[in-house]
Amino acid sequence: TVFNFENRIVEDQEVFTLAISVNSDMDFYGCQFTLSLDGLELLDVEDGVLDVNESSFAKHGSTTMTFSYNNAEAIALRKNEDLFTLNLKSLKDGYIDTRLKVNSDITPAEIYLINDSGMIESNRLDLRYGDQKGSEKNTLYQNYPNPFSEKTTIRFDLIESSEVILSIYDFMGREITKLQIKGQKGQNEVEI
């Protein structure tokens, strides 16, 4: 089972909200997970469909939080419905997805759902951006920082490992460099 969020570039010291949703309709009893925050500071957690409060989450130092939620009755969740919102502050420039990771370091990453037999069962919980199920198409993302003077980072997704030619142009449309890269299936990143 996957929790989703919208990925984007955030800037150093930017305060922003990040809505967390589910990737499909489900009958939900609860969940728990550990969330690593690399270069992000958790300011607060707000309600969505789930009625969260201060007992739902805990900060563990400046780089980790735990989240736990349960309900006595099943809650019918709908795909892309906001479960809760994280209020965060970025401590450096970059994409959100490279700095936000669900894991089981402190609290096991589990979600509790009703199975086909009507019983509650635990399933592994993951966090991804968008409706990502793994890349279904080759995608090139905006470089950051943009504009840049000395260096910039370019990210792209590939549906399979392959040779990639990355051409860089100046604002006048002149090619300034061409890189030949061995791209891996999935997410790739190159700094130039």
ROSE-4610 file (N, C-alpha, C; in Angstrom, 1 decimal, always signed):
// ROSE-4610
residu = [T/T/T/V/V/V/F/F/F/N/N/N/F/F/F/E/E/E/N/N/N/R/R/R/I/I/I/V/V/V/E/E/E/D/D/D/Q/Q/Q/E/E/E/V/V/V/F/F/F/T/T/T/L/L/L/A/A/A/I/I/I/S/S/S/V/V/V/N/N/N/S/S/S/D/D/D/M/M/M/D/D/D/F/F/F/Y/Y/Y/G/G/G/C/C/C/Q/Q/Q/F/F/F/T/T/T/L/L/L/S/S/S/L/L/L/D/D/D/G/G/G/L/L/L/E/E/E/L/L/L/L/L/L/D/D/D/V/V/V/E/E/E/D/D/D/G/G/G/V/V/V/L/L/L/D/D/D/V/V/V/N/N/N/E/E/E/S/S/S/S/S/S/F/F/F/A/A/A/K/K/K/H/H/H/G/G/G/S/S/S/T/T/T/T/T/T/M/M/M/T/T/T/F/F/F/S/S/S/Y/Y/Y/N/N/N/N/N/N/A/A/A/E/E/E/A/A/A/I/I/I/A/A/A/L/L/L/R/R/R/K/K/K/N/N/N/E/E/E/D/D/D/L/L/L/F/F/F/T/T/T/L/L/L/N/N/N/L/L/L/K/K/K/S/S/S/L/L/L/K/K/K/D/D/D/G/G/G/Y/Y/Y/I/I/I/D/D/D/T/T/T/R/R/R/L/L/L/K/K/K/V/V/V/N/N/N/S/S/S/D/D/D/I/I/I/T/T/T/P/P/P/A/A/A/E/E/E/I/I/I/Y/Y/Y/L/L/L/I/I/I/N/N/N/D/D/D/S/S/S/G/G/G/M/M/M/I/I/I/E/E/E/S/S/S/N/N/N/R/R/R/L/L/L/D/D/D/L/L/L/R/R/R/Y/Y/Y/G/G/G/D/D/D/Q/Q/Q/K/K/K/G/G/G/S/S/S/E/E/E/K/K/K/N/N/N/T/T/T/L/L/L/Y/Y/Y/Q/Q/Q/N/N/N/Y/Y/Y/P/P/P/N/N/N/P/P/P/F/F/F/S/S/S/E/E/E/K/K/K/T/T/T/T/T/T/I/I/I/R/R/R/F/F/F/D/D/D/L/L/L/I/I/I/E/E/E/S/S/S/S/S/S/E/E/E/V/V/V/I/I/I/L/L/L/S/S/S/I/I/I/Y/Y/Y/D/D/D/F/F/F/M/M/M/G/G/G/R/R/R/E/E/E/I/I/I/T/T/T/K/K/K/L/L/L/Q/Q/Q/I/I/I/K/K/K/G/G/G/Q/Q/Q/K/K/K/G/G/G/Q/Q/Q/N/N/N/E/E/E/V/V/V/E/E/E/I/I/I]
num = [1/1/1/2/2/2/3/3/3/4/4/4/5/5/5/6/6/6/7/7/7/8/8/8/9/9/9/10/10/10/11/11/11/12/12/12/13/13/13/14/14/14/15/15/15/16/16/16/17/17/17/18/18/18/19/19/19/20/20/20/21/21/21/22/22/22/23/23/23/24/24/24/25/25/25/26/26/26/27/27/27/28/28/28/29/29/29/30/30/30/31/31/31/32/32/32/33/33/33/34/34/34/35/35/35/36/36/36/37/37/37/38/38/38/39/39/39/40/40/40/41/41/41/42/42/42/43/43/43/44/44/44/45/45/45/46/46/46/47/47/47/48/48/48/49/49/49/50/50/50/51/51/51/52/52/52/53/53/53/54/54/54/55/55/55/56/56/56/57/57/57/58/58/58/59/59/59/60/60/60/61/61/61/62/62/62/63/63/63/64/64/64/65/65/65/66/66/66/67/67/67/68/68/68/69/69/69/70/70/70/71/71/71/72/72/72/73/73/73/74/74/74/75/75/75/76/76/76/77/77/77/78/78/78/79/79/79/80/80/80/81/81/81/82/82/82/83/83/83/84/84/84/85/85/85/86/86/86/87/87/87/88/88/88/89/89/89/90/90/90/91/91/91/92/92/92/93/93/93/94/94/94/95/95/95/96/96/96/97/97/97/98/98/98/99/99/99/100/100/100/101/101/101/102/102/102/103/103/103/104/104/104/105/105/105/106/106/106/107/107/107/108/108/108/109/109/109/110/110/110/111/111/111/112/112/112/113/113/113/114/114/114/115/115/115/116/116/116/117/117/117/118/118/118/119/119/119/120/120/120/121/121/121/122/122/122/123/123/123/124/124/124/125/125/125/126/126/126/127/127/127/128/128/128/129/129/129/130/130/130/131/131/131/132/132/132/133/133/133/134/134/134/135/135/135/136/136/136/137/137/137/138/138/138/139/139/139/140/140/140/141/141/141/142/142/142/143/143/143/144/144/144/145/145/145/146/146/146/147/147/147/148/148/148/149/149/149/150/150/150/151/151/151/152/152/152/153/153/153/154/154/154/155/155/155/156/156/156/157/157/157/158/158/158/159/159/159/160/160/160/161/161/161/162/162/162/163/163/163/164/164/164/165/165/165/166/166/166/167/167/167/168/168/168/169/169/169/170/170/170/171/171/171/172/172/172/173/173/173/174/174/174/175/175/175/176/176/176/177/177/177/178/178/178/179/179/179/180/180/180/181/181/181/182/182/182/183/183/183/184/184/184/185/185/185/186/186/186/187/187/187/188/188/188/189/189/189/190/190/190/191/191/191/192/192/192]
x = [+0.8/+0.0/+0.9/+0.5/+1.3/+0.6/+1.3/+0.9/+1.6/+0.9/+1.4/+1.5/+2.4/+2.5/+3.0/+2.8/+3.2/+4.6/+5.5/+6.9/+7.2/+8.1/+8.5/+9.8/+10.4/+11.7/+11.2/+11.9/+11.8/+13.1/+13.0/+14.2/+14.6/+15.9/+16.4/+15.6/+15.2/+14.4/+12.9/+12.5/+11.1/+10.2/+9.1/+8.1/+7.0/+6.6/+5.6/+4.7/+3.6/+2.8/+2.9/+2.7/+2.8/+1.6/+0.6/-0.6/-0.2/-0.6/-0.4/-1.7/-1.7/-3.0/-2.7/-3.7/-3.5/-3.6/-3.0/-3.0/-4.2/-5.1/-6.3/-7.4/-8.6/-9.7/-9.4/-9.8/-9.5/-10.3/-10.6/-11.1/-10.0/-9.8/-8.6/-8.9/-8.0/-8.1/-7.0/-5.9/-4.8/-3.5/-2.4/-1.1/-0.1/+1.2/+2.3/+3.5/+4.5/+5.7/+6.7/+7.9/+9.0/+9.3/+9.5/+9.7/+11.1/+12.0/+13.3/+13.1/+13.7/+13.6/+15.0/+15.5/+16.9/+16.8/+17.2/+17.2/+15.8/+14.9/+13.6/+13.4/+12.6/+12.3/+10.7/+10.2/+8.8/+8.3/+7.4/+6.8/+5.5/+4.7/+3.4/+2.7/+1.7/+0.9/-0.6/-1.3/-2.7/-3.6/-4.8/-5.9/-6.2/-6.6/-7.2/-8.4/-8.5/-9.6/-9.3/-8.1/-7.7/-7.7/-8.2/-8.2/-7.0/-5.9/-4.6/-4.4/-3.6/-3.4/-1.9/-1.5/-0.1/+0.3/-0.7/-0.3/-0.1/-0.5/-0.3/+1.1/+1.9/+3.3/+4.2/+5.5/+6.5/+7.8/+8.5/+9.8/+10.9/+11.8/+13.0/+14.2/+14.7/+15.8/+15.3/+16.2/+15.8/+15.6/+15.9/+15.8/+14.8/+14.1/+13.2/+11.9/+10.8/+9.5/+8.9/+8.0/+7.2/+5.7/+4.9/+3.5/+2.7/+1.6/+0.8/-0.7/-1.5/-3.0/-3.8/-4.8/-5.7/-7.2/-8.1/-9.5/-10.3/-11.3/-12.0/-12.9/-13.3/-14.1/-13.3/-13.6/-12.9/-13.3/-12.4/-12.6/-12.5/-13.5/-13.5/-12.6/-11.4/-10.6/-10.7/-10.6/-10.8/-9.4/-9.1/-7.9/-7.7/-6.5/-6.1/-6.7/-7.5/-8.1/-6.9/-6.8/-5.8/-6.0/-5.1/-5.2/-4.8/-3.7/-3.1/-2.1/-1.7/-0.8/+0.4/+1.6/+2.8/+3.2/+3.4/+4.0/+5.5/+6.2/+7.7/+8.4/+9.7/+10.6/+11.8/+12.2/+13.3/+14.6/+15.6/+16.9/+17.9/+17.5/+18.4/+17.6/+18.1/+17.4/+17.3/+16.3/+16.2/+14.8/+14.7/+13.4/+13.0/+11.7/+11.1/+11.4/+11.2/+11.3/+12.6/+13.7/+15.0/+15.3/+14.4/+14.7/+13.6/+12.6/+11.5/+11.4/+11.7/+11.6/+10.9/+9.9/+9.3/+10.2/+10.3/+11.1/+10.6/+11.2/+10.8/+11.9/+12.7/+13.8/+13.3/+12.2/+11.7/+10.4/+9.5/+8.1/+8.0/+7.5/+7.4/+6.4/+6.8/+6.0/+4.9/+3.7/+2.6/+1.3/+0.4/-1.0/-1.9/-3.0/-4.0/-5.3/-5.6/-6.8/-7.6/-8.8/-9.7/-9.3/-9.1/-8.8/-10.1/-10.0/-11.2/-12.0/-11.5/-12.2/-12.9/-12.7/-13.3/-12.5/-11.2/-10.3/-9.4/-8.9/-7.9/-6.6/-5.8/-4.4/-3.5/-2.2/-1.2/-0.5/-0.2/+0.5/+1.6/+2.6/+3.8/+3.3/+3.9/+3.5/+4.7/+4.5/+5.5/+5.1/+6.0/+5.7/+6.3/+5.5/+5.9/+5.3/+5.9/+5.3/+4.4/+3.3/+2.3/+1.7/+1.3/+0.8/+1.9/+3.1/+4.2/+4.1/+4.2/+4.3/+5.6/+6.6/+7.8/+7.5/+8.6/+8.4/+7.7/+6.7/+5.9/+6.3/+7.1/+7.6/+8.9/+9.7/+10.9/+10.5/+11.1/+10.7/+11.9/+12.0/+13.0/+12.4/+13.1/+12.6/+13.4/+12.8/+13.4/+14.7/+15.7/+17.0/+16.9/+17.7/+17.8/+19.2/+19.7/+18.9/+18.7/+17.8/+17.5/+17.0/+17.7/+18.9/+20.1/+21.2/+22.5/+23.7/+24.7/+26.0/+27.1/+27.4/+28.5/+28.0/+27.0/+26.6/+25.1/+24.5/+23.1/+22.9/+21.7/+21.4/+20.2/+20.4/+19.3/+18.9/+17.5/+17.0/+16.2/+16.2/+15.3/+15.0/+13.9/+13.4/+13.5/+13.9/+14.0/+13.2/+12.4/+11.7/+12.6/+13.8/+14.8/+16.2/+17.2/+18.6/+18.9/+19.6/+20.0/+21.0/+21.6/+22.5/+21.7/+22.1/+21.3/+22.2/+21.8/+22.5/+21.8/+22.5/+21.9/+22.6/+21.9/+22.4/+22.0/+22.9/+22.7/+22.8/+21.8/+21.7/+21.7/+22.3/+22.2/+20.9/+20.7/+19.4/+19.2/+20.3/+20.2/+19.9/+19.8/+19.5/+20.8/+22.0/+23.2/+23.6/+24.0/+24.4/+25.8/+25.8/+27.1/+27.8/+27.1/+27.7/+26.8/+27.4/+26.6/+27.2/+26.4/+26.9/+26.3/+27.2/+26.7/+26.7/+25.6/+25.4/+24.9/+25.3/+24.7/+23.6/+22.4/+21.2/+20.8/+20.3/+19.8/+18.3/+17.6/+16.2/+15.8/+14.7/+14.2/+14.8/+15.0/+15.4/+16.9/+17.3/+18.7/+18.9/+20.1/+20.5/+21.9/+22.1/+23.5/+23.7/+24.9/+25.3/+26.3/+26.0/+27.0/+27.4]
y = [-1.2/+0.0/+1.2/+2.2/+3.4/+4.7/+5.5/+6.9/+7.7/+8.7/+9.6/+11.0/+11.7/+13.2/+13.8/+15.1/+15.8/+16.2/+15.7/+16.1/+17.4/+18.2/+19.4/+19.8/+20.9/+21.4/+22.4/+22.4/+23.4/+24.1/+25.3/+26.1/+26.2/+26.4/+26.6/+27.6/+27.3/+28.1/+28.2/+27.6/+27.6/+26.8/+27.5/+26.8/+26.3/+25.1/+24.6/+23.5/+23.2/+22.1/+20.9/+19.7/+18.5/+17.6/+17.5/+16.7/+15.2/+14.3/+12.9/+12.2/+11.4/+10.8/+9.3/+8.5/+7.1/+6.9/+5.7/+5.5/+4.7/+4.3/+3.5/+3.6/+3.3/+3.2/+2.1/+2.2/+1.2/+1.4/+0.3/+0.4/+0.3/+1.4/+1.7/+1.7/+1.0/+1.0/+1.8/+1.8/+2.5/+2.3/+3.0/+2.9/+3.3/+3.0/+3.5/+3.4/+4.4/+4.4/+5.3/+5.2/+6.2/+6.9/+8.2/+9.1/+9.8/+9.6/+10.3/+11.6/+12.6/+14.0/+14.5/+14.3/+14.8/+16.2/+17.2/+18.6/+19.2/+18.6/+19.1/+19.2/+20.2/+20.3/+20.2/+19.3/+19.1/+20.2/+21.0/+22.1/+21.6/+20.9/+20.5/+19.5/+18.8/+17.9/+18.3/+18.5/+18.9/+17.8/+17.8/+16.9/+16.9/+15.8/+15.7/+14.8/+13.7/+12.7/+12.1/+12.0/+11.4/+12.6/+12.3/+13.3/+13.1/+13.7/+13.6/+14.6/+14.3/+15.2/+15.0/+15.7/+15.6/+14.2/+13.3/+12.0/+11.1/+11.6/+10.8/+10.8/+11.8/+11.8/+12.3/+12.0/+12.4/+12.7/+13.7/+14.1/+13.3/+12.8/+12.1/+12.8/+13.8/+14.6/+15.5/+16.0/+16.9/+16.2/+14.9/+14.2/+13.1/+12.8/+11.6/+12.0/+11.4/+11.5/+10.1/+9.8/+8.6/+9.1/+8.2/+8.5/+7.2/+7.4/+6.2/+6.7/+6.0/+6.3/+5.1/+5.0/+3.9/+4.3/+3.6/+3.9/+2.6/+2.6/+1.5/+0.9/+1.8/+1.4/+1.7/+0.9/+1.2/+2.5/+3.2/+4.5/+4.2/+4.6/+4.4/+5.5/+5.2/+6.2/+6.1/+7.2/+7.3/+7.7/+7.2/+7.5/+9.0/+9.5/+10.9/+11.8/+11.2/+12.0/+12.3/+13.6/+14.0/+13.4/+12.5/+11.9/+12.9/+13.5/+14.5/+15.4/+16.5/+17.4/+17.6/+17.5/+17.9/+19.3/+20.1/+21.4/+21.4/+21.7/+21.5/+22.8/+22.8/+23.9/+23.2/+23.6/+23.1/+23.7/+22.9/+23.4/+23.5/+23.1/+23.2/+23.0/+23.4/+23.3/+21.9/+21.5/+20.1/+19.6/+18.5/+17.8/+17.2/+17.2/+16.7/+15.1/+14.4/+13.0/+12.4/+13.2/+12.7/+12.9/+13.6/+13.9/+13.4/+12.7/+12.2/+10.7/+9.9/+8.4/+7.8/+6.9/+6.0/+4.8/+4.4/+3.3/+2.7/+1.6/+0.9/+1.1/+2.1/+2.3/+2.3/+3.0/+3.1/+2.4/+2.7/+2.1/+1.4/+0.1/-0.6/+0.2/+0.2/+0.9/-0.1/+0.0/-0.9/-0.1/-0.6/-0.1/-1.2/-0.9/-2.0/-1.8/-2.8/-2.8/-4.1/-4.0/-5.2/-6.1/-7.4/-8.2/-8.8/-9.6/-10.2/-11.1/-11.6/-12.4/-11.5/-10.2/-9.3/-9.2/-9.7/-9.6/-8.5/-7.9/-6.8/-7.5/-7.0/-7.5/-6.3/-6.6/-5.5/-5.7/-4.6/-4.6/-3.6/-3.8/-2.9/-1.5/-0.5/+0.9/+1.5/+2.2/+2.9/+4.3/+5.2/+6.6/+6.9/+7.4/+7.7/+9.0/+9.6/+10.8/+10.5/+11.3/+11.1/+9.7/+9.2/+7.9/+6.9/+7.2/+6.4/+5.0/+4.0/+2.6/+2.1/+2.9/+2.7/+3.4/+3.8/+4.6/+3.9/+4.5/+3.9/+4.6/+5.7/+6.4/+7.1/+7.4/+8.1/+9.6/+10.2/+11.5/+12.3/+13.6/+14.5/+15.6/+15.8/+16.8/+18.1/+19.2/+20.5/+20.4/+21.1/+21.1/+22.0/+21.8/+22.7/+22.9/+24.0/+25.3/+25.7/+26.6/+27.1/+28.5/+29.5/+29.4/+29.1/+28.7/+28.3/+29.0/+29.1/+29.7/+28.6/+27.9/+27.0/+25.5/+25.1/+23.7/+23.6/+22.5/+22.3/+20.8/+20.3/+18.9/+18.6/+17.6/+17.2/+15.8/+15.6/+14.3/+13.8/+12.4/+11.8/+10.4/+9.9/+8.5/+7.7/+6.5/+5.6/+4.4/+3.9/+2.7/+1.4/+1.6/+0.5/+1.1/+0.4/+0.9/+1.1/+2.2/+2.5/+3.7/+3.8/+4.9/+6.2/+7.3/+8.6/+9.6/+10.5/+11.6/+12.8/+13.6/+14.8/+16.0/+16.8/+18.0/+19.3/+20.2/+21.4/+22.6/+23.4/+24.6/+25.9/+27.0/+28.3/+28.9/+30.1/+30.8/+31.3/+31.2/+31.6/+30.4/+29.2/+28.0/+27.3/+27.7/+27.1/+26.0/+24.9/+23.7/+24.1/+23.9/+24.2/+23.0/+21.9/+20.6/+19.5/+18.3/+17.1/+16.0/+15.3/+14.3/+12.9/+11.9/+10.5/+9.8/+9.3/+8.8/+7.3/+6.5/+5.1/+5.2/+5.4/+5.5/+4.2/+4.2/+3.0/+3.0/+1.8/+1.8/+2.5/+3.3/+4.1/+5.5/+6.0/+7.4/+7.6/+8.6/+8.9/+10.4/+10.8/+12.2/+12.4/+13.6/+13.9/+15.4/+15.7/+17.1/+17.5/+18.7/+19.3/+20.7]
z = [+0.0/+0.0/+0.0/-0.7/-0.9/-0.5/+0.3/+0.5/-0.6/-1.1/-2.2/-1.7/-2.4/-2.3/-3.6/-3.8/-5.0/-4.8/-5.7/-5.6/-6.4/-5.8/-6.5/-5.8/-6.4/-5.9/-4.8/-3.7/-2.6/-2.4/-2.0/-1.8/-0.3/-0.1/+1.3/+2.1/+3.2/+4.2/+3.8/+2.7/+2.3/+3.2/+3.7/+4.5/+3.6/+3.6/+2.7/+3.3/+2.7/+3.2/+2.2/+2.7/+1.9/+2.3/+1.4/+1.6/+1.3/+2.2/+2.0/+1.7/+0.6/+0.2/+0.0/-0.4/-0.7/-2.2/-2.7/-4.1/-4.6/-3.7/-4.1/-3.0/-3.4/-2.4/-1.4/-0.2/+0.8/+2.1/+2.8/+4.2/+5.1/+5.9/+6.6/+8.1/+8.9/+10.3/+11.0/+10.4/+11.0/+10.2/+10.7/+10.1/+11.2/+10.9/+11.7/+10.8/+11.0/+10.2/+10.9/+10.5/+10.8/+9.5/+9.6/+8.5/+8.7/+7.7/+7.8/+7.0/+7.6/+7.1/+6.8/+5.6/+5.3/+4.7/+5.5/+5.1/+5.2/+6.0/+6.2/+7.7/+8.1/+9.5/+9.6/+10.4/+10.7/+11.6/+11.1/+12.0/+12.7/+11.9/+12.5/+11.5/+12.0/+11.2/+11.4/+10.2/+10.2/+9.8/+10.3/+9.9/+8.4/+7.9/+6.6/+6.9/+6.2/+6.5/+7.9/+8.2/+9.5/+10.6/+11.7/+12.8/+13.6/+13.2/+13.9/+15.0/+16.0/+17.0/+17.5/+18.5/+19.0/+19.4/+19.8/+20.1/+18.9/+17.7/+16.5/+16.0/+16.3/+15.8/+16.9/+16.7/+17.6/+16.8/+17.2/+16.6/+17.4/+16.7/+17.3/+16.7/+17.4/+16.9/+15.8/+15.0/+13.9/+12.6/+12.5/+11.2/+11.1/+12.2/+12.2/+12.9/+12.4/+13.1/+13.0/+14.0/+13.9/+13.9/+13.2/+13.1/+13.4/+14.2/+14.5/+14.6/+13.9/+13.9/+13.9/+14.7/+14.6/+14.9/+14.5/+14.6/+14.9/+15.8/+16.2/+15.0/+14.1/+13.0/+11.7/+10.7/+9.4/+8.8/+8.2/+7.5/+6.0/+5.3/+3.8/+3.2/+2.8/+2.2/+0.7/+0.0/-1.5/-2.1/-3.2/-3.9/-4.0/-3.7/-3.8/-2.8/-1.8/-0.7/+0.3/+0.7/+1.7/+3.1/+3.5/+4.9/+5.9/+5.7/+6.6/+5.9/+6.5/+5.8/+6.7/+6.2/+6.9/+6.6/+7.7/+7.5/+7.7/+6.7/+6.7/+6.4/+6.8/+6.4/+5.7/+4.5/+3.8/+4.4/+4.6/+5.1/+4.0/+2.8/+1.6/+0.3/-0.8/-2.1/-2.5/-3.2/-3.8/-3.9/-4.5/-4.6/-3.3/-3.0/-1.8/-1.7/-2.8/-2.7/-2.4/-2.6/-2.3/-0.8/+0.0/+1.4/+2.3/+1.8/+2.7/+2.4/+3.4/+3.3/+4.4/+4.1/+5.1/+5.3/+6.6/+6.9/+8.2/+8.7/+9.9/+11.0/+11.0/+11.9/+13.4/+13.7/+15.0/+15.1/+14.3/+14.2/+12.9/+12.9/+11.6/+10.7/+9.4/+8.4/+7.9/+8.6/+8.3/+8.2/+7.4/+7.3/+7.6/+8.2/+8.7/+7.9/+7.1/+6.2/+6.4/+5.7/+5.7/+4.5/+4.7/+3.6/+3.0/+2.0/+1.3/+2.3/+3.4/+4.3/+5.4/+5.3/+6.3/+7.6/+7.6/+8.7/+8.5/+9.7/+9.6/+9.4/+8.5/+8.2/+8.0/+8.4/+8.2/+6.8/+6.2/+4.9/+5.0/+4.2/+4.1/+3.6/+4.2/+3.8/+3.1/+2.0/+1.3/+1.0/+0.7/+0.4/-1.0/-1.9/-3.3/-3.7/-4.7/-5.3/-6.4/-6.5/-7.6/-7.5/-8.7/-8.8/-9.2/-8.9/-9.3/-8.9/-9.8/-9.6/-10.1/-10.2/-11.0/-12.3/-12.9/-14.1/-15.2/-15.8/-16.9/-18.2/-18.1/-19.3/-18.9/-19.9/-19.7/-19.4/-18.3/-17.9/-17.6/-18.1/-17.7/-16.8/-15.7/-14.7/-14.9/-14.3/-14.3/-13.5/-14.0/-13.3/-12.1/-11.1/-10.0/-9.5/-9.0/-9.1/-10.6/-10.8/-12.1/-11.9/-12.4/-13.2/-12.3/-13.0/-12.3/-12.9/-12.1/-12.7/-12.8/-11.7/-11.8/-11.9/-11.2/-11.3/-11.1/-11.6/-11.5/-11.5/-11.0/-11.0/-11.9/-12.7/-13.6/-13.3/-13.1/-12.8/-14.0/-14.1/-15.2/-14.7/-15.2/-15.0/-16.3/-16.2/-17.4/-17.1/-18.2/-18.0/-18.1/-18.6/-18.6/-18.8/-18.3/-18.4/-19.9/-20.1/-21.5/-21.5/-22.7/-22.9/-23.1/-22.5/-22.6/-23.1/-24.0/-24.5/-23.9/-23.1/-22.5/-23.1/-23.8/-24.4/-23.6/-23.3/-22.6/-23.5/-23.5/-24.3/-23.5/-24.0/-23.3/-23.7/-23.1/-23.3/-24.8/-25.6/-27.0/-27.9/-27.3/-28.0/-28.6/-28.1/-28.6/-27.7/-28.3/-27.5/-26.8/-25.5/-24.8/-24.3/-24.2/-23.9/-24.2/-24.4/-24.7/-23.9/-23.0/-22.1/-22.6/-22.6/-22.8/-21.5/-21.0/-19.7/-19.8/-18.9/-18.8/-17.8/-18.3/-17.4/-16.8/-15.6/-14.9/-15.0/-14.9/-14.9/-13.6/-13.7/-12.6/-12.5/-11.3/-11.2/-11.3/-12.0/-12.3/-12.0/-11.6/-11.3/-11.7/-12.4/-12.8/-12.4/-11.9/-11.5/-12.6/-13.1/-14.1/-13.7]
